[in-house]
Amino acid sequence: MAIRTVVWGENVHEQKNKVVAGIYPKGMHTCIADALNSDPGITATTATLQEPEHGLPVARLAETDVLVWWGHAAHGDVKDQIVERVAEAVWSGMGLIVLHSGHFSKIFKRLMGAPCNLTWREAGERERLWVTSRHHPIAQGLPEHFELEQEEMYGEPFGVPDPMETVFVSWFQGGEVFRSGLTYKRGAGSVFYFRPGHETYPTYHDANVQLVIRNAVKWAYNASPRVQNVTSAPNVPVEVALEPIVERGPRLHHAGEEGFR
């Protein structure tokens, strides 16, 4: 079965900026989805901020193997209820790929538990991405390095937790470097952050960038059934303990009562 992937885009710059609209006339989300659909092992659809429930109702997330997320100007417009819904899906086993300015998205900061801040400069600099983990599945089929002629600079320090793996490191013409491809595990879900993707440059038309995202979707895919009730914290009665025990001492909670959250 093909990996069911949803590409989420806030779809704001494409509607307001002529440069972005010219590069991505059908939206960045559609460009990315088209690149994913070129692989017979992936079936990609799209969702946007403007749709009801941001295009991510419970039933759709339940049928999504991997979610790809791009946001920038409208992070604050994403409803907290949807953020928690996506977080629970990741904890349950859904893969998540966060792109470029999605480092400041509510969902990425929620899962990282960190500010996710960085330095930046918009000057159309050349970016050289080095593969730092040659045998990683996300780097399969890539040269040892590749270049993007124009990109926005992101610079260290990057305010994220230490990753499981650093797959790419970027160098920019101005001299900065940045950890551009980071992997994480959150609950049963795999998370990959990939840096390139500034909207005024044709980054998502680049063959190497498209290959990275396709590889990342396959890496993040979890074939196991979703973990159910991933946020539940049941009060286990004495009488069902695996070993016989006798209750001792005073209680704070009554039998069957839920704990405080």
SULPE-V905856 format. One record per residue. N is the residue number from 1. RES is the residue in one letter. PSI is psi in whole degrees, 0 to 359 (* if undefined). Layout:
n: {N & N}
res: {RES & RES}
psi: {PSI & PSI}
This chain:
n: {1 & 2 & 3 & 4 & 5 & 6 & 7 & 8 & 9 & 10 & 11 & 12 & 13 & 14 & 15 & 16 & 17 & 18 & 19 & 20 & 21 & 22 & 23 & 24 & 25 & 26 & 27 & 28 & 29 & 30 & 31 & 32 & 33 & 34 & 35 & 36 & 37 & 38 & 39 & 40 & 41 & 42 & 43 & 44 & 45 & 46 & 47 & 48 & 49 & 50 & 51 & 52 & 53 & 54 & 55 & 56 & 57 & 58 & 59 & 60 & 61 & 62 & 63 & 64 & 65 & 66 & 67 & 68 & 69 & 70 & 71 & 72 & 73 & 74 & 75 & 76 & 77 & 78 & 79 & 80 & 81 & 82 & 83 & 84 & 85 & 86 & 87 & 88 & 89 & 90 & 91 & 92 & 93 & 94 & 95 & 96 & 97 & 98 & 99 & 100 & 101 & 102 & 103 & 104 & 105 & 106 & 107 & 108 & 109 & 110 & 111 & 112 & 113 & 114 & 115 & 116 & 117 & 118 & 119 & 120 & 121 & 122 & 123 & 124 & 125 & 126 & 127 & 128 & 129 & 130 & 131 & 132 & 133 & 134 & 135 & 136 & 137 & 138 & 139 & 140 & 141 & 142 & 143 & 144 & 145 & 146 & 147 & 148 & 149 & 150 & 151 & 152 & 153 & 154 & 155 & 156 & 157 & 158 & 159 & 160 & 161 & 162 & 163 & 164 & 165 & 166 & 167 & 168 & 169 & 170 & 171 & 172 & 173 & 174 & 175 & 176 & 177 & 178 & 179 & 180 & 181 & 182 & 183 & 184 & 185 & 186 & 187 & 188 & 189 & 190 & 191 & 192 & 193 & 194 & 195 & 196 & 197 & 198 & 199 & 200 & 201 & 202 & 203 & 204 & 205 & 206 & 207 & 208 & 209 & 210 & 211 & 212 & 213 & 214 & 215 & 216 & 217 & 218 & 219 & 220 & 221 & 222 & 223 & 224 & 225 & 226 & 227 & 228 & 229 & 230 & 231 & 232 & 233 & 234 & 235 & 236 & 237 & 238 & 239 & 240 & 241 & 242 & 243 & 244 & 245 & 246 & 247 & 248 & 249 & 250 & 251 & 252 & 253 & 254 & 255 & 256 & 257 & 258 & 259 & 260 & 261}
res: {M & A & I & R & T & V & V & W & G & E & N & V & H & E & Q & K & N & K & V & V & A & G & I & Y & P & K & G & M & H & T & C & I & A & D & A & L & N & S & D & P & G & I & T & A & T & T & A & T & L & Q & E & P & E & H & G & L & P & V & A & R & L & A & E & T & D & V & L & V & W & W & G & H & A & A & H & G & D & V & K & D & Q & I & V & E & R & V & A & E & A & V & W & S & G & M & G & L & I & V & L & H & S & G & H & F & S & K & I & F & K & R & L & M & G & A & P & C & N & L & T & W & R & E & A & G & E & R & E & R & L & W & V & T & S & R & H & H & P & I & A & Q & G & L & P & E & H & F & E & L & E & Q & E & E & M & Y & G & E & P & F & G & V & P & D & P & M & E & T & V & F & V & S & W & F & Q & G & G & E & V & F & R & S & G & L & T & Y & K & R & G & A & G & S & V & F & Y & F & R & P & G & H & E & T & Y & P & T & Y & H & D & A & N & V & Q & L & V & I & R & N & A & V & K & W & A & Y & N & A & S & P & R & V & Q & N & V & T & S & A & P & N & V & P & V & E & V & A & L & E & P & I & V & E & R & G & P & R & L & H & H & A & G & E & E & G & F & R}
psi: {136 & 150 & 118 & 113 & 138 & 126 & 113 & 129 & 143 & 338 & 44 & 305 & 324 & 334 & 340 & 340 & 122 & 326 & 312 & 317 & 326 & 325 & 323 & 73 & 335 & 9 & 148 & 322 & 321 & 321 & 315 & 317 & 320 & 319 & 321 & 321 & 350 & 347 & 122 & 346 & 0 & 136 & 112 & 136 & 177 & 160 & 150 & 163 & 324 & 346 & 157 & 134 & 29 & 26 & 12 & 60 & 165 & 314 & 323 & 318 & 326 & 336 & 15 & 122 & 319 & 135 & 128 & 131 & 125 & 125 & 162 & 289 & 343 & 32 & 317 & 342 & 350 & 125 & 137 & 327 & 321 & 323 & 313 & 325 & 316 & 318 & 316 & 325 & 320 & 312 & 330 & 345 & 357 & 139 & 153 & 127 & 119 & 127 & 138 & 243 & 359 & 354 & 334 & 8 & 155 & 321 & 320 & 315 & 325 & 315 & 330 & 333 & 37 & 164 & 335 & 34 & 165 & 175 & 157 & 161 & 133 & 92 & 13 & 37 & 155 & 135 & 129 & 118 & 124 & 134 & 117 & 356 & 84 & 325 & 10 & 141 & 328 & 337 & 4 & 133 & 0 & 153 & 175 & 333 & 157 & 161 & 147 & 122 & 325 & 127 & 162 & 139 & 131 & 135 & 155 & 157 & 145 & 118 & 62 & 161 & 159 & 130 & 168 & 315 & 147 & 111 & 328 & 147 & 135 & 147 & 142 & 157 & 328 & 354 & 346 & 158 & 162 & 141 & 103 & 353 & 105 & 139 & 147 & 160 & 127 & 108 & 230 & 0 & 146 & 136 & 134 & 129 & 129 & 124 & 312 & 154 & 27 & 137 & 339 & 6 & 153 & 43 & 319 & 2 & 351 & 132 & 321 & 320 & 316 & 321 & 318 & 315 & 321 & 314 & 320 & 321 & 316 & 322 & 320 & 346 & 131 & 113 & 348 & 153 & 149 & 143 & 129 & 149 & 50 & 338 & 5 & 150 & 76 & 147 & 108 & 118 & 152 & 319 & 348 & 11 & 146 & 327 & 143 & 130 & 159 & 130 & 135 & 140 & 170 & 159 & 155 & 322 & 150 & 159 & 132 & 353 & 141 & 152 & 170 & 146 & *}
